[in-house]
Amino acid sequence: MGVTDFMQLKPEEEKKIMQVRFRTLGDATCTGAIESPASSVAEIVNEVAAMRLTERAGRADDLRSEAAMEDRKKEGYF
């Protein structure tokens, strides 16, 4: 996860600079980044094609439960 004004480090965490890419829509408060050396659209397409994790794998929301987003849809959030 990115460190922002809204996301602070826990005492046991440390900040480090990495080259990353966000694979899903969302903001830094709910979307985890993946390490990626890709620097062009072609490299990104190749990386995604080879990836074994889903696009949603980095979403903090989905770490709560497999159906977190579906549950909110049923509750009228969207």
Backbone hydrogen bonds in HBPLUS format (Angstrom, degrees):
<---DONOR---> <-ACCEPTOR-->    atom                        ^
c    i                          cat <-CA-CA->   ^        H-A-AA   ^      H-
h    n   atom  resd res      DA  || num        DHA   H-A  angle D-A-AA Bond
n    s   type  num  typ     dist DA aas  dist angle  dist       angle   num
A0004-THR N   A0007-MET O   3.19 MM   3  4.93 143.8  2.32 123.9 133.9     1
A0007-MET N   A0004-THR O   3.26 MM   3  4.93 143.6  2.40  91.9 102.0     2
A0013-GLU N   A0010-LYS O   2.94 MM   3  5.26 160.8  1.98 117.0 123.4     3
A0036-SER N   A0019-GLN O   3.02 MM  17  5.99 168.1  2.04 136.8 140.4     4
A0021-ARG N   A0034-ILE O   2.92 MM  13  5.57 146.8  2.03 151.3 161.6     5
A0034-ILE N   A0021-ARG O   2.98 MM  13  5.57 167.7  2.00 152.1 155.0     6
A0030-CYS N   A0027-ASP O   3.07 MM   3  5.83 164.8  2.10 123.4 127.6     7
A0031-THR N   A0027-ASP O   3.04 MM   4  5.88 134.7  2.25 157.5 170.3     8
A0060-ALA N   A0030-CYS O   2.79 MM  30  5.03 151.8  1.86 134.0 142.8     9
A0032-GLY N   A0058-GLY O   2.60 MM  26  4.42 144.8  1.71 123.1 133.9    10
A0044-ILE N   A0040-SER O   2.99 MM   4  6.27 154.9  2.05 150.7 158.0    11
A0045-VAL N   A0041-VAL O   2.87 MM   4  6.14 162.5  1.91 157.8 162.1    12
A0046-ASN N   A0042-ALA O   3.01 MM   4  6.23 163.1  2.04 148.2 152.6    13
A0047-GLU N   A0043-GLU O   2.93 MM   4  6.06 154.1  2.00 142.9 150.4    14
A0048-VAL N   A0044-ILE O   2.88 MM   4  6.10 163.8  1.91 156.7 160.1    15
A0049-ALA N   A0045-VAL O   2.96 MM   4  6.11 158.5  2.01 148.6 154.8    16
A0050-ALA N   A0046-ASN O   3.13 MM   4  6.29 141.8  2.28 140.6 149.6    17
A0051-MET N   A0047-GLU O   3.00 MM   4  6.07 123.4  2.33 139.9 155.0    18
A0051-MET N   A0048-VAL O   3.21 MM   3  5.02 140.5  2.38  94.5 105.6    19
A0057-ALA N   A0054-THR O   3.07 MM   3  5.23 162.9  2.10 109.4 114.7    20
A0059-ARG N   A0056-ARG O   3.03 MM   3  5.50 170.0  2.04 122.4 125.6    21
A0062-ASP N   A0059-ARG O   3.06 MM   3  5.56 130.6  2.31 109.7 120.4    22
A0063-LEU N   A0060-ALA O   3.00 MM   3  5.17 147.3  2.11 103.5 113.8    23
A0064-ARG N   A0061-ASP O   3.24 MM   3  5.64 149.1  2.34 105.5 113.6    24
A0068-ALA N   A0065-SER O   3.39 MM   3  5.22 170.1  2.40 109.3 107.6    25
A0071-ASP N   A0067-ALA O   2.76 MM   4  5.89 158.0  1.80 161.8 168.0    26
A0072-ARG N   A0068-ALA O   3.14 MM   4  6.43 154.8  2.20 144.9 150.7    27
A0073-LYS N   A0069-MET O   2.96 MM   4  6.28 150.4  2.05 149.1 157.7    28
A0074-LYS N   A0070-GLU O   3.08 MM   4  6.38 158.9  2.13 150.3 154.8    29
A0075-GLU N   A0071-ASP O   3.11 MM   4  6.39 138.5  2.29 138.8 150.4    30
A0077-TYR N   A0072-ARG O   2.92 MM   5  5.27 161.1  1.96 158.1 152.1    31
A0076-GLY N   A0073-LYS O   3.03 MM   3  5.18 158.8  2.07 105.6 112.1    32
